[in-house]
Amino acid sequence: MEVLPLVALVALVACSAAVAGAARRTPVPAPLLLVAAGLAASYAPGVPAYELDPHVVLPLLLPPLLHTAAVDSSYLDLRANARPVALLSVGYVLFATLAVGYAAYLLVPGLPLPVALVLGAVVAPPDAVAATAIARRLGLPHRITTILQGESLVNDATAITAYRVALAAAVGTSAGWAGGIAEFLLASVGGVGVGLLLMVPIHHLRTRLRDPLLKNTLALLIPFVAYAAAERVHASGVLAVVVVALYLGHRNWQVDFATRLQEEAVWKVVAFVLESVVFALIGLQLPVVLEGLGEYEGAAAAWYALAVFAAVVVSRFVWVFPATFLPLRLSARIRAREADTTWKGAVVVAWAGMRGVVSLAIAFSVPMDVPHRSLILFLTFTTVIATLVVQGLTLPPLIRLLRLPAPDAKAQTLAEAQAQSEASRAAEERLAELLAEPRNALPPPLAERLRTVLERRRNAVWERLGEVNQLTGESADDVYRRLAREMIAAEREVFVALRDERRIDDEMLRGLLRRLDLEEAAAYREEAG
């Protein structure tokens, strides 16, 4: 890929971020608007050719996106839903590889079966970024969201491995079924093994470092180190990243609060920028994809694209329903553990099979000498666009039509209040023990201040269950936080005025403002929670 000038890269990031920001003010999910903007820009005068390079996307963009998704996932929830997640992220991807590949082999004249299986592996993994964003916005049941997230964490590893096996068969370097199975096992078991080897030392290092700059540098390097280490031994870098990130997320409470705040802020920005750029890049690939179609141009190409899209959609329904309900009929234990499984949830999971940039990146990595490479690129691109547009736009009305039970906000707040009550009780007991020691003696006003802060934290959640101010719609705790922010703003104005009058210097101003910023951040985090 030709190296783009700096201004082109800056323009890509800036425009992608602007479109993603604008999408937040519309009911349309950001990925769909970004793809549409990319499609429109691909033929705009003066826009350079942003050819998607798999050597950039797979090792440089995929690891941080996987890391942020896995860190924010719940290891316990994923473990509780291991069966459906595994059936989708491994079973479905392999099934779709065979089903879509064989359908393409039957439909496209002259397309060899190994090349058709390459196409099947390329379009097999759904990208659940858009689906989970819609799920959160519309309040899907927590279990469905967990299953979609878990699938997206692992299915890329399955698809990349299946692609390598199919590609080896297509170019004549395959060692047969035994070799393919061995390669698959090496990639999967090896990737998990590398992640298991790295997760404890990395976490130990995170908890021992004291320099904030080193901590943030380590945080940014973790996904790339895990990915590169696994790929170095021909294992799955995707699985290594996911295993390490799940462990770090599960143990995140063991690092200090400053590290958590800094890493959360850094990764939010990284994920926002990368996701915006990735979906914009999908739309920008249109001119590249249309090059070299040759004999497949026109009505034939459109027919093949429609057929492959239909095969992708149908194959997911064919897999999801038996994989969901057959085990429930065969096992009483599974039936008891997954009692909340319904056909409505299965419909949503089956329809939330949108493809994304990983499929395009894999397609662009197909060697130039592979027969029908241009057709693979074209059909991958049309499948990604069709799933994002058709399924992405219809998923919200489908969810509303099915009337799936949304999470009970009152029950969640009640559980949070009970948890906070228990924690506050333990804190009160610990405070009494500490104040009883002579070395911890405090003046009565300061000791009472500690108790007041604890009491307010305990009451804050309970007040969300109670009545609100009829004039402002706020609870008492909402009013408290609003007044606290107003007081902080007044203090900040005075500090700045004193600096401008040269009564304090800039260094002192920064120290004073930092204290106010920490107090305001604490109030904001309580409100956001």
ABEGO torsion letter per residue (X at the ends): XBBBBAAAAAAAAAAAAAAAAAAAABABBAAAAAAAAAAAAAABBGBBBBBBBAAAAAAAAAAAAAAAAAAABBAAAAAAAAAAAAAAAAAAAAAAAAAAAAAAAAABBGBBAAAAAAAAAAAABBBAAAAAAAAAAAGBBAAAAAAAAAAAAAAAAAAAAAAAAAAAAAAGABAEAAAAAAAAAAAAAAAAAAAAAAAAAAAAAAAABABAAAAAAAAAAAAAAAAAAAAAAGBBAAAAAAAAAAAAAAAAAABBAAAAAAAAAAAAAAAAAAAAAAAAAAAAAAAAAABGAEAABEAAAAAAAAAAAAAAAAAAAAAAAAAAAAAAAABAAAAAAAAABBAAAAAAAAABABBBAAAAAAAAABBAABBGAAAAAAAAAAAAAAAAAAAAAAAAAAAAAAGBBBBBAAAAAAAAAAAAAAAAAAAAAAAAAAAABAAABBBAAAAAAAAAAAAAAAAAAAAAABBBBAAAGBBAAAAAAAAAAAAAAAAAAAAAAAAAAGABBAAAAAAAAAAAAAAAAAAAAAAAX
